[in-house]
Amino acid sequence: MSIYTPKELPVIAEKTGIDKANYSWKKTLTLGMLAGAYIAMGATLAVFVGYGFPGISEQNPVLPKLLSGLMFPVGLMLVIIAGAELFTGNNAMLIPGFMNGKIKWHTVLKNWALVFGSNFIGTIFFAYLLVHITGILSHAPWQESIIHTAVLKTTQPWHVIFLKGIGANWLVCLAVWLGLTAHTTTGKIAGIWWPVMAFVVLGYEHSIANMFYVPMGIFEGAPVTWSAFFFNNLIPSALGNIVGGAVFVGGMYWYTYIKLEKKD
């Protein structure tokens, strides 16, 4: 077959998750920093292209979101195809192995914590040195857009960010899942692209992307504090991401295609 079937995917995810859980901390840290940088690359491109046509966008409010959505998936493509460790993807990938008793709960939490922290290092590195210092987004209309984004993301109610985090990682982990189905690079790109585009266009909250958007806004002068970023956005979006990935993708597909079929 040209793709793996839905029944095969949880088994593939289980093996992949076990491999990830057994990485050394040095390998996990390195690949986590790369993933953070890759997501920041996609986010930079999304802002630059999505908000680079202010005159046209005023009459077409969906256009900037659509253009951003078309550009942002390059980050996850790099993570999946080149290979890197992304917190949000691992929210789903380690669950089948955990539910089958092949990965301990403390190993899952250790992996998530290390990858989350290293993703942060990678996004901040890219945002500050390769975007802020180089001035890529330091002029109109991009500077205004990134400042507006940072303010918006840190002033919404906590429960709204949490729920948007669920939506974001449900779609992102489905993109990872679809990427697993394909045997070819072209197929993986197609599988990754559409769900990621959907979460960006819909305005959901992806914690690792937010590690770029909000700090980048702060670097460019947004009236946002680091504590507001952590407590008003990063924590609720990360918790929502865990639910979206671990429950609605990793958990649901494990339950449907592994647990229920064992009973049958």
ZABA-253242 format. One line per field, with one value per residue: residue in three letters; x, y, z of N, C-alpha, C in turn. Coordinates in Angstrom, 1 decimal, padded with zeros to 4 digits. Example, Ala and Ser with C-alpha at 12.3 -4.5 7.8 and 13.67 -1.06 7.14 Angstrom:
BEGIN
res = ALA|SER $
n_c1 = 013.2|012.8 $
n_c2 = -005.7|-002.2 $
n_c3 = 007.8|007.1 $
ca_c1 = 012.3|013.7 $
ca_c2 = -004.5|-001.1 $
ca_c3 = 007.8|007.1 $
c_c1 = 013.2|012.9 $
c_c2 = -003.3|000.0 $
c_c3 = 007.8|007.9 $
//
This chain:
BEGIN
res = MET|SER|ILE|TYR|THR|PRO|LYS|GLU|LEU|PRO|VAL|ILE|ALA|GLU|LYS|THR|GLY|ILE|ASP|LYS|ALA|ASN|TYR|SER|TRP|LYS|LYS|THR|LEU|THR|LEU|GLY|MET|LEU|ALA|GLY|ALA|TYR|ILE|ALA|MET|GLY|ALA|THR|LEU|ALA|VAL|PHE|VAL|GLY|TYR|GLY|PHE|PRO|GLY|ILE|SER|GLU|GLN|ASN|PRO|VAL|LEU|PRO|LYS|LEU|LEU|SER|GLY|LEU|MET|PHE|PRO|VAL|GLY|LEU|MET|LEU|VAL|ILE|ILE|ALA|GLY|ALA|GLU|LEU|PHE|THR|GLY|ASN|ASN|ALA|MET|LEU|ILE|PRO|GLY|PHE|MET|ASN|GLY|LYS|ILE|LYS|TRP|HIS|THR|VAL|LEU|LYS|ASN|TRP|ALA|LEU|VAL|PHE|GLY|SER|ASN|PHE|ILE|GLY|THR|ILE|PHE|PHE|ALA|TYR|LEU|LEU|VAL|HIS|ILE|THR|GLY|ILE|LEU|SER|HIS|ALA|PRO|TRP|GLN|GLU|SER|ILE|ILE|HIS|THR|ALA|VAL|LEU|LYS|THR|THR|GLN|PRO|TRP|HIS|VAL|ILE|PHE|LEU|LYS|GLY|ILE|GLY|ALA|ASN|TRP|LEU|VAL|CYS|LEU|ALA|VAL|TRP|LEU|GLY|LEU|THR|ALA|HIS|THR|THR|THR|GLY|LYS|ILE|ALA|GLY|ILE|TRP|TRP|PRO|VAL|MET|ALA|PHE|VAL|VAL|LEU|GLY|TYR|GLU|HIS|SER|ILE|ALA|ASN|MET|PHE|TYR|VAL|PRO|MET|GLY|ILE|PHE|GLU|GLY|ALA|PRO|VAL|THR|TRP|SER|ALA|PHE|PHE|PHE|ASN|ASN|LEU|ILE|PRO|SER|ALA|LEU|GLY|ASN|ILE|VAL|GLY|GLY|ALA|VAL|PHE|VAL|GLY|GLY|MET|TYR|TRP|TYR|THR|TYR|ILE|LYS|LEU|GLU|LYS|LYS|ASP $
n_c1 = 000.8|000.3|000.2|000.3|-002.2|-005.0|-005.2|-002.6|-001.1|-001.1|000.6|003.0|003.4|003.7|006.2|007.9|007.6|008.7|011.3|012.0|011.7|013.9|016.1|019.2|019.8|021.3|021.0|018.2|018.0|019.5|018.1|015.7|016.2|016.8|014.2|012.7|013.9|013.3|010.4|010.3|011.4|009.4|007.3|008.4|008.4|005.7|004.7|006.0|005.2|002.4|001.5|002.4|001.0|-000.6|-002.5|-004.2|-005.0|-006.7|-009.2|-009.7|-010.0|-009.5|-007.4|-004.6|-004.4|-004.8|-002.6|-000.5|-001.1|-000.5|002.2|003.3|003.5|006.0|007.8|007.0|007.2|010.0|010.7|009.6|010.5|013.3|014.0|013.6|012.9|009.9|007.8|005.0|004.3|005.3|003.6|001.5|002.9|004.2|002.2|000.8|002.8|003.1|000.5|000.4|002.1|004.8|006.4|007.3|005.5|006.9|009.0|007.8|007.0|009.5|010.6|008.8|009.3|012.0|012.1|010.3|011.6|014.0|013.0|012.2|014.6|015.6|013.7|013.9|016.6|016.7|014.7|015.7|018.5|018.5|016.3|015.3|017.8|018.7|016.8|014.6|011.8|011.5|010.3|007.6|005.0|005.4|006.4|004.4|002.4|003.5|003.8|001.1|000.2|001.5|000.5|-002.3|-002.2|-001.6|-003.5|-006.0|-008.6|-007.7|-008.9|-009.7|-007.4|-006.4|-008.4|-008.1|-005.6|-006.0|-007.4|-005.4|-003.3|-004.6|-005.0|-002.3|-001.1|-002.6|-001.6|001.1|000.4|-000.7|001.6|003.0|001.7|002.5|004.8|006.5|008.4|006.9|004.3|004.4|004.7|002.3|000.5|001.1|000.8|-002.0|-003.6|-002.0|-002.0|-004.8|-005.0|-003.5|-004.9|-007.4|-006.7|-005.8|-003.9|-000.6|001.8|004.6|005.0|004.1|006.2|007.9|006.3|005.3|007.7|009.1|007.5|007.9|010.7|010.5|009.2|006.7|004.2|004.4|005.0|007.4|006.5|003.7|003.6|004.4|002.5|000.0|-000.2|001.7|001.7|-001.2|-001.6|000.2|-000.7|-003.3|-002.4|-001.3|-003.5|-004.9|-003.2|-002.4|-004.7|-006.8|-005.6|-003.1|-004.2|-006.9|-006.6|-005.0|-006.8|-008.9|-007.7|-005.9|-006.5|-009.3|-009.3|-007.9|-009.6|-011.6 $
n_c2 = -001.2|002.4|003.9|003.7|002.0|003.2|001.4|000.4|002.6|003.3|001.3|001.8|004.3|003.6|002.1|004.2|006.0|004.6|004.4|007.2|007.6|006.3|007.7|009.3|011.9|014.0|013.7|014.0|016.7|018.1|017.5|018.6|021.4|021.9|021.4|023.5|025.7|025.1|025.3|028.0|029.1|028.5|030.0|032.6|032.9|032.7|035.1|037.0|036.7|036.4|038.9|040.8|042.3|044.7|046.6|045.1|043.2|044.6|044.7|042.1|040.2|037.5|036.8|037.4|035.4|033.1|033.1|033.0|030.5|028.9|029.1|028.5|025.6|024.7|024.5|022.2|020.3|020.2|019.3|016.7|015.4|016.0|015.3|015.8|016.7|017.4|018.9|019.1|017.2|014.9|014.6|013.0|010.9|009.3|008.1|005.6|003.6|004.1|003.5|000.8|-000.1|-000.1|002.1|004.0|006.2|008.2|008.4|009.4|012.0|013.0|013.1|014.9|017.2|017.8|018.1|020.2|022.3|022.4|023.0|025.6|026.9|026.6|028.1|030.7|031.3|031.4|033.4|035.7|036.1|035.5|036.7|039.1|040.6|040.7|042.2|041.4|041.5|044.0|046.3|048.3|046.5|044.5|044.6|045.9|043.9|041.7|042.7|043.2|040.6|039.4|040.8|040.1|037.4|037.2|038.4|037.2|035.3|032.7|030.2|030.2|030.3|027.8|026.0|026.6|025.6|022.9|022.5|023.3|021.3|019.0|019.1|019.5|017.1|015.3|016.0|015.1|012.4|011.8|012.3|010.1|008.1|008.1|006.9|008.3|011.4|013.4|012.6|012.8|015.5|016.5|015.3|016.5|019.3|020.3|019.9|021.5|024.0|024.5|024.8|027.2|029.1|029.1|030.2|028.9|027.8|027.1|025.9|025.8|027.3|029.7|030.3|031.5|033.6|035.4|036.1|037.2|039.4|040.8|041.4|043.2|045.3|045.1|045.7|043.7|041.5|039.1|037.4|037.6|036.4|033.7|032.8|033.6|032.7|030.6|028.5|027.7|027.1|025.1|023.1|022.6|021.7|019.3|017.8|017.8|016.4|014.0|012.9|013.1|012.2|010.4|008.8|008.2|006.8|004.7|003.4|002.7|001.1|-000.6|-001.4|-002.0|-003.9|-005.9|-006.9|-007.9 $
n_c3 = 000.0|-000.5|001.7|005.3|007.2|009.3|011.5|011.7|012.5|015.4|016.4|015.0|016.1|018.8|018.8|017.8|019.9|022.1|021.2|021.3|024.1|025.0|024.2|024.9|027.3|026.3|023.5|023.3|024.3|022.3|019.9|020.7|020.9|018.2|017.1|018.3|017.1|014.4|014.5|015.1|012.7|010.8|012.0|011.8|009.0|008.5|009.8|008.3|005.6|005.9|007.0|005.3|003.5|004.0|002.9|001.2|003.0|004.8|003.6|003.4|005.8|006.5|004.9|005.9|007.9|006.4|004.6|006.5|007.6|005.5|005.3|007.8|008.3|007.4|009.5|011.1|009.2|008.9|011.4|011.4|009.1|008.8|011.3|014.7|018.1|019.3|021.7|021.6|019.6|020.9|022.9|022.0|020.8|022.7|024.1|023.3|023.9|026.6|027.6|027.1|028.9|028.4|028.6|031.3|033.5|034.7|033.0|030.7|031.6|032.2|029.6|028.3|029.8|029.4|026.6|026.3|027.6|026.1|023.6|024.1|024.4|021.8|020.3|021.4|020.9|018.1|017.6|018.9|018.0|015.2|014.1|015.6|016.1|013.5|012.4|010.8|011.3|012.2|011.2|009.9|008.1|009.9|012.5|013.9|013.7|015.1|017.6|018.2|018.2|020.3|022.5|022.3|022.7|025.4|026.8|026.8|028.4|030.8|030.6|028.0|026.5|027.3|026.2|023.5|023.2|023.4|020.9|019.1|019.5|019.0|016.3|015.4|016.3|014.8|012.3|012.7|012.9|010.4|008.9|009.6|008.1|005.5|003.0|001.4|000.9|-000.2|000.3|003.1|003.5|002.4|004.2|006.6|006.1|005.9|008.4|010.1|008.9|009.3|012.1|012.5|011.0|012.3|014.7|017.0|020.0|020.2|022.1|021.7|019.3|020.4|022.1|020.3|019.2|021.3|022.9|020.8|020.2|022.6|022.4|020.3|021.5|022.7|025.1|027.2|029.9|031.0|032.9|032.5|030.0|030.7|032.7|031.7|029.2|028.2|030.1|030.3|027.5|027.1|028.8|027.7|025.2|025.9|026.6|024.2|022.5|023.9|024.8|022.8|020.4|020.7|022.9|022.1|019.7|020.5|022.2|020.5|018.4|019.5|022.3|022.2|020.2|021.2|023.1|021.4 $
ca_c1 = 000.0|001.1|000.2|-000.1|-003.6|-005.2|-004.9|-001.1|-000.5|-000.8|001.7|004.1|003.6|004.3|007.6|008.6|007.6|009.6|012.7|012.2|011.9|015.2|017.2|020.0|019.4|022.0|020.4|016.9|018.2|020.0|017.0|014.7|016.6|016.6|012.8|012.3|014.4|012.5|009.1|010.5|011.6|008.0|006.6|008.9|007.9|004.2|004.5|006.6|004.3|001.0|001.2|003.2|000.1|-001.6|-003.6|-005.1|-005.6|-007.7|-010.4|-009.8|-009.4|-009.0|-006.2|-003.3|-004.4|-004.6|-001.2|000.3|-001.3|000.2|003.7|003.8|003.8|007.4|008.4|006.7|007.9|011.4|010.8|009.2|011.3|014.7|014.2|013.8|012.0|008.9|007.0|003.6|004.2|005.6|002.4|000.8|003.7|004.6|001.0|000.5|003.7|002.7|-000.8|000.7|003.0|006.2|007.0|006.9|004.9|007.9|009.8|007.0|007.1|010.9|010.8|008.1|009.9|013.3|011.8|009.7|012.7|015.0|012.3|012.2|016.0|015.8|012.9|014.5|017.9|016.3|014.0|016.6|019.7|018.3|015.1|015.4|019.1|018.9|015.8|013.6|010.4|011.6|009.8|006.2|003.9|005.6|006.6|003.1|001.7|004.1|003.5|-000.3|000.0|002.0|-000.5|-003.5|-002.0|-001.4|-004.7|-007.2|-008.9|-006.9|-009.6|-009.8|-006.1|-006.4|-009.2|-007.4|-004.4|-006.5|-007.6|-004.1|-002.5|-005.4|-004.7|-000.9|-000.8|-003.1|-000.6|002.1|-000.2|-000.8|002.9|003.4|001.0|003.1|006.1|007.3|008.5|005.8|003.1|004.5|004.4|000.8|-000.2|001.5|000.4|-003.4|-004.0|-001.3|-002.6|-006.1|-004.9|-003.1|-006.0|-008.4|-006.2|-005.6|-002.7|000.4|002.8|006.0|004.9|004.0|007.6|008.4|005.5|005.3|009.0|009.5|006.8|008.6|011.9|010.2|008.7|005.3|004.0|004.1|006.0|007.7|005.6|002.4|003.8|004.4|001.3|-001.3|-000.3|002.5|001.2|-002.5|-001.5|000.9|-001.7|-004.2|-001.7|-001.1|-004.9|-005.2|-002.3|-002.3|-006.1|-007.6|-004.9|-002.5|-005.1|-008.1|-006.2|-004.6|-008.0|-009.7|-007.1|-005.1|-007.2|-010.6|-009.1|-007.4|-010.8|-012.3 $
ca_c2 = 000.0|003.6|004.5|002.8|002.1|003.7|000.3|000.2|003.8|003.3|000.4|002.5|005.4|003.0|001.9|005.5|006.6|003.8|004.9|008.5|007.6|005.7|008.6|009.9|013.3|014.8|013.6|014.7|018.1|018.6|017.5|019.5|022.7|022.0|021.5|024.8|026.6|024.8|026.0|029.5|029.4|028.5|031.2|033.8|033.0|033.0|036.5|037.8|036.5|036.6|040.2|041.7|042.9|045.4|047.2|044.1|042.5|045.4|044.4|040.6|039.9|036.1|036.6|037.2|034.1|032.0|033.1|032.5|029.1|028.2|029.2|027.9|024.1|024.3|024.1|020.8|019.5|020.0|018.4|015.3|014.8|016.1|014.7|016.6|016.4|018.5|018.7|018.8|015.9|013.8|014.5|011.9|009.7|008.4|007.6|004.2|002.8|004.3|002.8|-000.6|-000.5|-000.2|003.4|004.4|007.5|009.2|008.6|010.3|013.3|013.5|013.4|016.1|018.4|018.1|018.5|021.5|023.2|022.6|023.7|027.0|027.4|026.8|029.2|032.0|031.5|031.8|034.6|036.8|036.3|035.5|037.5|040.4|041.2|040.9|043.2|040.9|041.9|045.2|047.4|048.1|046.3|043.2|044.9|046.1|042.7|040.8|043.3|042.9|039.1|039.1|041.4|039.3|036.0|037.3|039.1|036.4|034.5|031.5|029.0|030.3|029.8|026.3|025.3|026.8|024.7|021.6|022.5|023.3|020.1|017.9|019.2|019.3|015.7|014.6|016.2|014.1|011.1|011.7|012.2|008.7|007.2|008.1|006.3|009.2|012.7|014.2|012.2|013.3|017.0|016.7|015.0|017.5|020.6|020.8|020.1|022.6|025.2|024.7|025.4|028.5|029.9|029.1|031.0|028.1|028.2|026.1|026.4|026.0|028.5|030.9|030.5|032.5|034.8|036.3|036.7|038.1|040.7|041.5|041.9|044.3|046.4|044.8|046.0|042.4|041.1|037.7|036.6|037.5|035.3|032.3|032.5|033.9|032.0|029.4|027.4|027.1|026.5|023.8|022.1|022.3|020.9|017.9|017.2|017.7|015.4|012.8|012.3|013.0|011.5|009.2|008.0|007.7|005.8|003.5|002.8|002.2|000.1|-001.6|-001.9|-002.6|-005.1|-007.0|-007.5|-008.7 $
ca_c3 = 000.0|-000.5|003.1|006.4|007.6|010.7|012.4|011.9|013.1|016.8|016.6|014.6|017.1|020.0|018.6|017.8|021.2|022.9|020.8|021.9|025.5|025.3|023.8|026.0|027.6|025.4|022.2|023.4|024.4|021.0|019.0|021.2|020.5|016.8|016.9|018.7|016.0|013.2|014.6|014.9|011.3|010.2|012.5|011.1|007.6|008.6|010.1|007.2|004.4|006.3|007.4|004.5|002.5|004.8|002.2|000.7|004.2|005.4|003.0|003.4|007.1|006.6|004.1|006.6|008.6|005.4|004.2|007.6|007.7|004.4|005.5|009.1|008.4|007.1|010.8|011.5|008.1|009.2|012.6|011.1|008.0|009.1|012.6|015.8|019.2|019.6|022.9|021.3|018.9|021.8|023.7|021.4|020.4|023.8|024.8|023.1|024.7|028.0|027.9|027.0|030.0|027.9|029.0|032.6|033.6|035.0|031.7|029.8|032.1|032.0|028.2|028.0|030.5|028.8|025.3|026.4|027.9|025.0|022.5|024.5|024.1|020.4|019.8|021.8|020.1|016.7|017.6|019.3|017.2|013.7|013.7|016.2|015.8|012.1|012.0|009.8|011.7|013.0|010.5|009.5|009.0|010.6|013.9|014.5|013.8|016.1|018.9|018.4|018.5|021.7|023.4|022.2|023.3|026.8|027.5|026.7|029.6|030.9|030.1|026.5|026.0|027.5|025.2|022.2|023.2|023.0|019.5|018.4|019.4|018.4|014.8|015.2|016.4|013.6|011.3|012.9|012.6|008.9|008.4|009.8|007.2|004.2|002.7|000.6|001.5|-000.8|001.1|004.5|003.4|002.2|005.4|007.7|005.8|006.0|009.7|010.7|008.3|009.9|013.5|012.4|010.4|013.3|015.8|018.2|020.7|020.2|023.1|021.1|018.5|021.3|022.6|019.4|019.0|022.4|023.1|019.6|020.4|023.7|021.8|019.4|022.2|023.1|026.6|027.8|030.8|030.9|033.8|031.8|029.0|031.3|033.4|031.0|027.9|028.0|031.0|029.8|026.2|027.2|029.4|026.6|024.2|026.4|026.5|022.7|021.9|024.6|024.9|021.5|019.4|021.2|023.7|021.4|018.7|021.2|022.7|019.4|017.5|020.3|023.5|021.9|019.3|022.1|023.7|020.4 $
c_c1 = 000.9|001.1|-000.1|-001.5|-003.8|-004.9|-003.4|-000.5|-000.2|000.4|003.0|004.5|004.2|005.8|008.4|008.7|008.6|011.1|013.0|012.5|013.2|016.4|018.0|019.5|020.1|021.4|019.0|017.1|018.6|018.8|015.8|015.0|016.4|015.1|012.3|012.7|013.6|011.1|009.2|010.7|010.2|007.2|007.1|008.4|006.4|003.9|004.9|005.6|002.9|000.6|002.0|002.4|-001.0|-002.8|-004.6|-005.8|-006.7|-009.1|-010.7|-009.2|-008.9|-007.7|-004.9|-003.3|-004.2|-003.2|-000.3|000.2|-000.6|001.7|004.1|004.2|005.2|008.1|008.2|007.2|009.3|011.6|010.6|010.2|012.8|015.0|014.5|012.8|011.2|008.0|005.6|003.4|004.4|004.4|001.5|001.6|004.1|003.4|000.8|001.5|003.5|001.5|-000.6|001.7|004.5|007.0|006.5|006.4|005.9|008.9|009.1|007.1|008.5|011.1|010.1|008.8|011.2|013.1|011.2|010.7|013.7|014.3|012.3|013.6|016.1|015.0|013.5|015.8|017.6|015.7|014.9|017.7|019.4|017.1|015.2|016.6|019.2|017.8|014.7|012.2|010.4|011.1|008.3|006.1|004.2|005.8|005.3|002.3|002.2|003.8|002.0|-000.5|000.4|001.0|-001.8|-003.4|-001.9|-002.5|-006.0|-007.4|-008.1|-007.6|-009.7|-008.5|-006.0|-007.2|-008.6|-006.2|-004.8|-006.7|-006.4|-003.4|-003.3|-005.0|-003.2|-000.5|-001.4|-002.2|000.6|001.7|-000.2|000.6|003.5|002.8|001.8|004.5|007.0|007.4|007.3|004.5|003.2|004.2|002.9|000.1|000.0|000.8|-001.0|-003.8|-003.3|-001.8|-003.9|-005.9|-004.4|-004.2|-007.1|-008.0|-006.1|-004.2|-001.8|001.5|004.2|006.0|004.8|005.3|008.3|007.6|005.5|006.7|009.5|008.8|007.5|009.9|011.6|009.4|007.3|005.3|003.6|005.2|006.3|006.8|004.2|002.5|003.7|003.1|000.0|-001.4|000.5|002.0|-000.2|-002.4|-000.8|000.0|-002.7|-003.6|-001.6|-002.4|-005.2|-004.4|-002.4|-003.7|-006.7|-006.9|-004.2|-003.4|-006.2|-007.7|-005.6|-005.8|-008.7|-009.0|-006.2|-006.0|-008.5|-010.4|-008.5|-008.6|-011.6|-011.6 $
c_c2 = 001.3|004.3|003.4|003.0|002.7|002.6|000.1|001.4|003.7|002.3|001.1|003.6|004.8|002.7|003.2|006.1|005.9|004.3|006.3|008.5|007.0|006.6|009.1|011.4|014.3|014.8|014.3|016.2|018.7|018.7|018.4|021.0|022.9|022.2|022.9|025.8|026.4|025.5|027.5|029.9|029.5|029.7|032.5|034.0|033.3|034.4|037.3|037.8|036.9|038.1|041.2|042.4|043.7|046.0|046.2|043.4|043.3|045.0|042.9|040.1|038.4|035.9|036.5|035.9|033.0|032.0|032.6|031.0|028.3|028.1|028.4|026.4|023.8|023.9|022.7|019.9|019.2|019.1|017.0|014.7|014.9|015.4|015.6|016.2|017.6|018.1|018.3|017.5|014.7|013.6|013.3|010.7|008.8|007.7|006.1|003.3|002.9|003.5|001.3|-001.0|-000.6|001.0|003.8|005.8|008.6|009.4|009.5|011.7|013.9|013.9|014.7|017.3|018.7|018.6|019.9|022.5|023.5|023.2|025.2|027.6|027.6|027.9|030.6|032.3|032.0|033.2|035.8|037.1|036.4|036.2|039.0|041.2|041.5|041.9|042.7|041.4|043.2|046.5|047.2|047.3|045.1|043.5|045.1|044.8|041.8|041.3|043.0|041.5|038.8|039.6|040.5|038.0|036.1|038.0|038.3|035.6|033.2|030.3|029.0|029.8|028.3|025.5|025.4|025.9|023.3|021.5|022.5|022.0|018.9|017.9|018.9|017.8|014.8|014.8|015.3|012.7|010.8|011.6|010.8|007.8|007.1|007.5|007.2|010.6|013.6|013.9|012.8|014.8|017.2|016.4|016.0|018.9|021.1|020.9|021.3|023.9|025.5|025.3|026.8|029.5|030.1|029.9|030.2|028.3|027.0|026.6|026.7|027.2|029.8|031.2|031.5|033.7|035.8|036.9|037.6|039.4|041.5|042.1|043.1|045.4|046.3|045.1|044.7|042.0|039.6|036.9|036.5|036.4|033.9|032.0|032.7|033.1|030.7|028.2|026.8|026.5|025.2|022.7|021.7|021.4|019.5|017.2|016.9|016.5|014.0|012.1|012.0|012.4|010.2|008.3|007.4|006.6|004.5|002.7|002.0|001.0|-000.9|-002.2|-002.7|-003.9|-006.2|-007.7|-008.4|-010.0 $
c_c3 = 000.0|000.8|004.1|006.8|009.0|011.8|012.7|012.6|014.6|017.1|016.2|015.6|018.4|019.9|018.5|019.1|022.2|022.5|021.4|023.4|025.9|024.8|025.1|026.2|026.7|024.0|022.2|023.5|023.0|020.0|019.4|020.8|019.0|016.5|017.2|017.6|014.7|013.3|014.5|013.5|010.6|010.7|011.9|009.7|007.6|008.9|008.9|006.0|004.8|006.5|006.5|003.4|003.2|004.1|001.7|001.9|004.9|004.9|003.0|004.7|007.3|005.9|004.9|007.3|007.6|004.9|005.3|007.8|006.6|004.6|006.8|009.1|008.0|008.4|011.2|010.4|008.5|010.4|012.2|010.1|008.2|010.4|013.7|016.9|019.6|020.7|022.5|020.5|019.9|022.8|023.3|021.2|021.5|024.5|024.5|023.9|026.1|028.4|027.8|028.0|029.6|028.2|030.3|032.6|033.8|033.8|030.8|030.3|032.0|030.5|027.9|028.6|029.8|027.4|025.3|026.7|026.8|023.8|022.8|024.1|022.6|019.8|020.1|021.1|018.7|016.7|017.9|018.3|015.7|013.2|014.3|015.9|014.3|011.5|011.0|010.1|012.4|012.3|010.2|008.2|010.0|012.1|014.6|014.7|014.9|017.5|019.2|018.8|019.9|022.7|023.5|022.9|024.8|027.6|027.4|028.0|029.6|030.3|028.5|025.9|026.1|026.5|023.8|022.1|022.9|021.5|018.7|018.3|019.0|016.9|014.6|015.3|015.3|012.4|011.4|012.6|011.1|008.3|008.6|008.7|005.9|004.1|002.0|001.3|001.0|000.0|002.5|004.5|003.3|003.5|006.5|007.4|006.2|007.5|010.4|010.2|009.0|011.3|013.5|012.0|011.5|014.6|017.1|018.8|020.8|021.0|022.6|020.2|019.3|021.9|021.6|019.4|020.1|022.8|022.0|019.8|021.5|023.2|021.0|020.1|022.7|024.6|027.3|028.7|030.6|031.8|033.2|030.7|029.6|031.9|032.6|029.7|027.8|028.8|030.5|028.4|026.2|027.8|028.4|025.5|024.6|026.3|025.0|022.1|022.5|024.7|023.6|020.4|019.9|021.9|022.9|020.4|019.3|021.7|021.6|018.7|018.2|021.4|023.1|021.0|020.1|022.7|022.7|020.1 $
//
